[in-house]
């Protein structure tokens, strides 16, 4: 009898503890990410301050800032759309083979998003050569 009461009491404690841990995880994880990003940016700021103290030429400072920030590549919508399309196809096949109609619907949704992203990649060029050609074609009209 004591053993059964102990087991039931332990189950109720665990049943109450699981939602509390879930709420705490939802708070702790974003706080950890924000703290990590803060300290990462703090080190960059202090490095830039030290570099700017030692360099007198403003042209060199802007050159170093450009190197530290890195050159951002434009988003290739065709590539990301193709990846999303094939993820959708994989989800649809998973739903067809094992998990059922809900996963098939999710796969169709993800595939449709991928197709839309591919189309956006063709409609909105992000390459500078393509952009200048599109501007020149527009100006000719």
C-alpha positions in Angstrom: 0.0 0.0 0.0 2.8 2.4 0.8 4.5 1.6 -2.4 1.4 2.4 -4.5 0.9 5.7 -2.7 4.5 6.7 -3.2 4.3 5.9 -7.0 1.1 8.0 -7.3 2.6 10.9 -5.4 5.7 10.8 -7.6 3.5 10.8 -10.8 1.7 13.9 -9.6 4.9 15.7 -8.8 6.2 14.9 -12.3 2.9 15.9 -13.9 3.2 19.3 -12.2 6.9 19.7 -12.9 6.8 19.2 -16.7 4.8 22.3 -17.5 6.9 24.4 -15.2 10.1 23.2 -16.9 8.6 23.9 -20.3 7.8 27.5 -19.3 11.3 27.9 -17.9 12.9 26.6 -21.1 10.8 29.0 -23.1 12.3 31.8 -21.0 15.9 30.6 -20.5 16.7 29.8 -24.1 15.9 33.2 -25.5 17.7 34.9 -22.6 20.7 32.8 -23.3 20.7 33.6 -27.0 20.3 37.4 -26.3 23.2 37.2 -23.8 25.4 35.4 -26.2 24.7 37.9 -29.0 25.3 40.8 -26.6 28.7 39.6 -25.6 29.7 38.8 -29.2 28.8 42.3 -30.3 30.4 43.9 -27.3 33.7 42.3 -28.2 33.4 43.7 -31.8 32.6 47.2 -30.5 35.6 47.2 -28.1 37.8 45.9 -30.9 36.7 48.7 -33.2 37.3 51.3 -30.6 40.8 50.1 -30.0 41.5 50.1 -33.7 40.1 53.5 -34.2 42.3 54.9 -31.4 45.4 53.7 -33.2 44.5 54.7 -36.8 44.4 58.4 -37.8 43.3 58.1 -41.4 39.5 57.9 -41.8 39.8 56.0 -45.1 41.6 53.2 -43.4 39.0 53.0 -40.7 36.1 52.7 -43.2 38.2 50.0 -45.1 38.6 48.0 -41.9 34.9 48.4 -41.0 33.9 47.0 -44.4 36.2 44.1 -43.9 34.9 43.3 -40.5 31.3 43.5 -41.5 31.9 41.2 -44.4 30.3 41.4 -47.8 26.7 40.3 -47.7 25.7 38.1 -50.6 22.2 38.7 -51.9 19.6 36.0 -51.2 19.4 33.5 -54.0 15.6 32.9 -54.1 15.9 30.2 -56.8 18.2 28.2 -54.6 16.3 28.6 -51.4 13.0 27.9 -53.2 14.4 24.7 -54.7 15.5 23.5 -51.3 12.0 24.4 -49.8 10.3 22.6 -52.7 12.2 19.4 -52.1 11.6 19.6 -48.3 7.9 19.8 -49.1 8.1 16.8 -51.5 9.9 14.9 -48.7 7.2 15.7 -46.2 4.5 14.8 -48.6 6.1 11.4 -49.3 6.6 10.8 -45.6 2.9 11.5 -45.1 1.9 9.2 -47.9 4.1 6.4 -46.7 3.9 6.5 -42.9 2.2 9.3 -41.1 -1.0 10.2 -42.9 -2.9 13.1 -44.4 -1.9 15.9 -42.1 1.8 15.5 -43.0 0.8 15.3 -46.7 -1.0 18.6 -46.3 2.0 20.2 -44.6 4.2 18.8 -47.4 2.0 20.4 -50.0 2.0 23.7 -48.2 5.8 23.7 -47.9 6.1 22.7 -51.6 3.8 25.6 -52.6 5.9 28.0 -50.6 9.0 26.6 -52.4 7.4 27.1 -55.8 6.4 30.7 -54.9 10.0 31.4 -53.8 11.4 30.0 -57.1 9.0 32.2 -59.0 10.0 35.2 -56.9 13.7 34.4 -57.8 12.9 34.8 -61.5 10.6 37.9 -61.1 12.9 39.9 -58.8 16.5 39.6 -59.9 19.1 40.2 -57.2 22.3 40.2 -59.2 23.6 43.7 -59.8 24.2 43.0 -63.5 20.6 41.8 -63.9 19.3 44.8 -62.0 21.2 47.3 -64.1 20.0 45.5 -67.3 16.4 45.7 -66.0 16.8 49.4 -65.2 18.2 50.0 -68.7 15.4 48.1 -70.3 12.9 50.2 -68.3 14.5 53.5 -69.2 14.5 52.6 -72.9 10.7 52.4 -72.8 
